[in-house]
């Protein structure tokens, strides 16, 4: 049985060991008016649903920033696959990381899959979204073991707006 644990809301988030587009250590964006950060973990370039989701995130990141929420996207894709994404996907200036290690993907509670078809890498993380406070505590986690039925951008934006306007507490800590 492989290790799988989910971080608890309210706890400090695990570290992210990944690389940015310059192959330096990936760091989450943190603008001065940052109230939260939304981290989108995605399967990689082989996933057409990820392409749609991450391109929409890139297009609509200003709507998140207007709420005070910084956004980033991260996958386990290696440099070659990441370079192809940069060319084939419309990512704009979205903060994107690659080479997330399996160890750290597991620490985030992400589900891990083995290659099932030629387009896929040997191993990759399934989708997840982590909502974090600026101090690094986890507000919410959305984890999936399949690529389908992800929270929509509209749902996330309306939920984050409600949370921030009403100082809605962290749930699920009991």
N, C-alpha and C positions, 0 to 999 in steps of 0.2 A: 504494500500500500504506500502510495507516495504521500509526502507531507503536504497538507493543505490547511492553513489556518487563516482566518479573516481578522484583520485588525479591528479593534473595538472603537466605535465612535467615542470621541472625547480623549482618546489616547493620542500621543504623538505619533505622527505618521512614520512608517519605515523610511529609510534612506532610499534615494533613487540613484542607482549606479547605471548610468547610460552616458552617451556622448551627444554633443550638439553637432551642428552642421560643419563646424571647424575641427571635429574630432577631439575637442576638449571635454572636460567633465560637464555633463548637463546640469544646469541649475534651473529651478523653477523661476518664472518671471515674478517680480515683486515691484509693482509700481508704488509710488508714495501713497496713493489713495486706495491701495489694495485692501479690500474687506474680506475677500476670500479668493481662493484659487481653485479652478476646476481642471483636473488632470484627466485627460482622455487616454486610456491605454487601448491600443488597437492591434489587430492581428498582424497587419503588414500589407505590403504591396499586392499580395496574391488575393486580397479580399475586396471584391467590388462594393460590398456594403460599407466597409471601412472607408473606401475612397469617397463615397457619397457623404458619409458622416463627417469626415475630417475636412473635406473641401467645404462643406457647409459651415463647419466651425470656423475655418479660415475666413470665409466670406462674412460671417456674422460676429466675429470676435469683438467688434466695436460695441455691439449690443450688450455683451457681457461686461466690457470695460465701463460702459455707462452705469452699470449697477455697482461697479467697484470690484468686479470679479476678473482676475487675470486667467487666461487659459493656456494650456499647453497640451501637446499630444506626444505619445511615446510608444515605440514598439521594440520588439526584440530583433527586428530586421538588422542584418549586417550592413556594412558600408556600401557594398555593391547594390543591394536591394534598395537602400535608402537613397542612393544617387539616382536610381531609376525613378523612384517616387518623386524626387525633386523635379525631374524632367517631365514625368507623365501626369502628375497630379497638380492641380491648381491650388497651391498652399499659401500663396501670397507671402506675408511676413509672419505667418504663424510660427510660434516657438515649438519646434519639433525635435524630439530626441530619438536616437536609435541605439542599437546594441545594449538594450536593457538586458541584464543578466537573468537567467532563469531563477537563480537563487533569490534575487530581489523581487522578481515578478511573484514568486511564491510568498515572500514576506508580505506583499500587498494583498494576498489572498486571491490573486488571479489564477484562473484555471489554465492548465498547460495542455496543449495537444501535440500529438506526433503527426508527422506528414502522412496525408492520405491520398494526395494527388500530386502530379508533377509540378504544379505551380507553387506548391507550399514549401517552406523551408523545413528542415528536419524536425524542428520543434519551435513552437511559438505560443505566446500568451493569448488567451481569449479576451474579449472586450471587458473593460471596466471603466468606471468613472469614479474618481475620488474628489470630494469637495473638502477643501482644507481651509482652516483659519490661518491668518498671517503668522501666528505663533507656531504653526506646524501641527496643531491638533486636527484630528479628523472630525468633520461635521457629518458626512454621509459617504456611503460606499454603494455603488451599483455594480454588481458583479454578475457575469454571465458565462455559461459554459458552451454557448452556441452563438453564432454571429447575429441571430435574428432578434427582433422585438426589443431594441435598445430604447432607452428614454429619448424622446425627441428633443431637438434643440428648443422648440417652443415650450415644451413641458419643463425643461430645465430652467429656461429663462423666467417663466412665470413662477415656478417654485422658488427660485433664488430671490426674485423680487419680493415675494411674500415673506420669506425667511428674514431677509434683511430689513424690510419695512416694519415687521412685527417682532423683531428680536426673538424669533421662534427658536425654542431650545433644541439641543441635541436630543434625539430620541434613540431608543434601543440600547440603552446602557445598563438596564436592570439585569 
